[in-house]
Structures are given as C-alpha cells and as structure tokens.
Amino acid sequence: MAGGKIKIGINGFGRIGRLVARVVLQRDDVELVAVNDPFITTEYMVRFLPTTTSF
C-alpha cells in the first residue's frame, strides 16, 4: 500500500486486543478503524485502554 495507512480492526478487547490497540495507536502507518467485542462497552474501552498493562 504505497503512501497510505494500513487499516485494521481488532476482534476482542481482552488483554491481547488492548495490547494490539495500544501498539497500533502509537504507529503513524497503521489506523485502528474498528474494535469488535460484544461484551465490552465503549466506555470500558476508553477507560481501560490507556491504564491497563500486562507487565
């Protein structure tokens, strides 16, 4: 994809999904366009994405 961002979606927003989202949001060449998790609300995603860690 010459010159454009790679668009990705994440299926699941558990530990791995949050880690992937965090990495994607730090990159300039990738755009997060969707997160699919029927058990998690948007408010949860906004609240816990920047604060959760697995280290």
LUMZAMI-494944 format. One line per field, with one value per residue (C-alpha): residue in one letter; chain; x, y, z. Coordinates in steps of 0.001 Angstrom, whole numbers, plus 500000, padded with zeros to 6 digits. Layout:
<nodes>
type = c(A:...) $
mol = c(A:...) $
px = c(X:...) $
py = c(Y:...) $
pz = c(Z:...) $
</nodes>
This chain:
<nodes>
type = c(M:A:G:G:K:I:K:I:G:I:N:G:F:G:R:I:G:R:L:V:A:R:V:V:L:Q:R:D:D:V:E:L:V:A:V:N:D:P:F:I:T:T:E:Y:M:V:R:F:L:P:T:T:T:S:F) $
mol = c(A:A:A:A:A:A:A:A:A:A:A:A:A:A:A:A:A:A:A:A:A:A:A:A:A:A:A:A:A:A:A:A:A:A:A:A:A:A:A:A:A:A:A:A:A:A:A:A:A:A:A:A:A:A:A) $
px = c(500000:502061:501667:498510:497841:497083:493608:492944:490167:490533:488268:488157:489286:490779:494437:495771:493297:494251:497955:497438:495331:497983:500710:498552:497709:501432:502192:501818:501462:498528:494980:492632:489206:487158:487062:484611:483736:480057:480743:482590:481124:482731:483083:485126:487402:488046:488653:490906:492925:495441:495661:495882:499182:500311:503851) $
py = c(500000:502879:506042:505067:503825:500182:499945:497217:496054:494127:491212:491069:493627:491439:491518:490829:493155:496035:495418:495406:498581:500336:499481:500492:503852:504608:503997:506521:503951:501978:503131:501391:501516:499044:497064:494182:492856:492348:492036:495340:498843:501815:503476:500488:500676:504386:503997:500937:501225:503768:502325:498545:496763:493164:493685) $
pz = c(500000:498748:500777:502647:506121:506789:508295:510847:513121:516359:517205:521003:523548:526238:527225:523725:521997:524297:523684:519915:520099:522162:519635:516658:518236:518615:514940:512137:509346:510807:511583:514007:512367:514433:517658:517940:521383:522215:525945:526436:526236:524544:527951:529191:526154:526633:530346:530353:527144:528475:532005:531717:531419:531347:532611) $
</nodes>
